[in-house]
Amino acid sequence: MPEPSAARTALRERLMEALRTVGLARNLAAYRDAVLPVFEEALAEVEQLMTSRSVTLRRRAEQAEAAVERVRRLQEMTIASSCRVQAIDQARDTLRVLEPPKETRG
């Protein structure tokens, strides 16, 4: 069994460690309270930016799809109405390029 002074020193060290832990917990709570609003504001800005980018990308995709459809119609009209074999071949080649790639399964 440790001597009374050694036991007292060990107890004092344990109490001091407990007090440091409590103080650290208070500091962490204060830090959390200070940082959390800033973090939430930054997160809201990121979410807003992502939504904005998503809308922009969706709009651009729709514009691209519309442009491809206009090119497709023009090529189909060329095939239907041209008497030049080379123009018809070129229109068919263009239509083949506009088709989505076929998935290959292995």
Summary of the structure (lengths in Angstrom):
residues: 106
radius of gyration: 35.7
end to end distance: 74.9
largest distance: 112.1
contacts: 204
relative contact order: 0.05
helix: 87%
strand: 0%
